[in-house]
């Protein structure tokens, strides 16, 4: 069941990541050493964003055994005027997959509380037929 799994909440700004491991409440704020955003795109350099996300996730899960890849909800907070395109959403979901997540969903809307993340994950995953 999704509620018993580890959830990771990622908020993204230009060249910045905020990653929270909800079960242990570990928060990692990371400014990418190299820019991954462009003037128009939150993620313009995918390989750089991937390296930054993997680093932040490793830090958030430091010292913890990770037997099953967790679920990730990514929330872009910039470059979202008019919503995100299908290509942008696919890029964000692919970043989650490359960070060794079982499932990744993208949320565009108000920032969520810790309790809302699993609920929102299920809602979005059902739309994608993931659960």
Secondary structure, DSSP 8 states (H G I E B T S, - for coil): -GGGS-EEEEEEETTEEEEEETTTTEEEEEE-SS----SS-SSS-HHHHHHHHHHHHHHHTTT---SS--EEEEEE-SS-TT---HHHHHHHHHHHHHTT-SEEEE--SS---HHHHHHHHHHHHHHTT--
